[in-house]
Amino acid sequence: MTVWKNQLAISRTPEATLIVKEWIEAKLRERLHYLRKLKGYRQGDKLARIEQAETSLADLLSRLHNTKASVAKLPGIMRGLEGTSSRIYFETLGELLPDDYHYEGRSRRPALDMFNAFLNYGFGILNRIVERALLLAGVHPYVGFFHEDNYQRRSMVYDFIERFRIWVEKTVFKLFAAKLPSNQHLQPAPGAPGGVWLNKPGTHLLTVRL
């Protein structure tokens, strides 16, 4: 209860926003580092695409880190910069996928392609791991610093998970780079025309590597 009371008290102060700013910066740095690593395996147009994304992400990270905005305006700035960086990052990964795979941007509930289906399932696993870690540490999963505290919304889980998303992203991209996923790992998403989920072989393919 002491941890929860302190967590709730901090959530209502500018300090909470600054803490989340550090988490988002860490996520951007991890993604930037991963793109730089991928440069060593690419050439031609794909190398040029990575370098373009690298420049854009580095600029967005610098803008976030050096912003002089007030704490009141900072959440909106963080959402804007983070959203732009995520779009650039995933577009770049999509263009680096082998030609056998189709990807036109992030889709969630449901996924509209195989790459998103694997990402979504991986993030679901990460979500459960983060929630359990928070509970073991005595942190309340529903008292967030950044995401909205709506009914039954695990806001702190959504906040804290940000810097660890790279773990799933790297694992899924490696699977696709090796051309291991296929249509045999998918099933139609119920009640969602065009949507797909991972079936049992698909979840096994991913979970043994996470």
Disulfide bonds with the S-S distance in Angstrom:
none
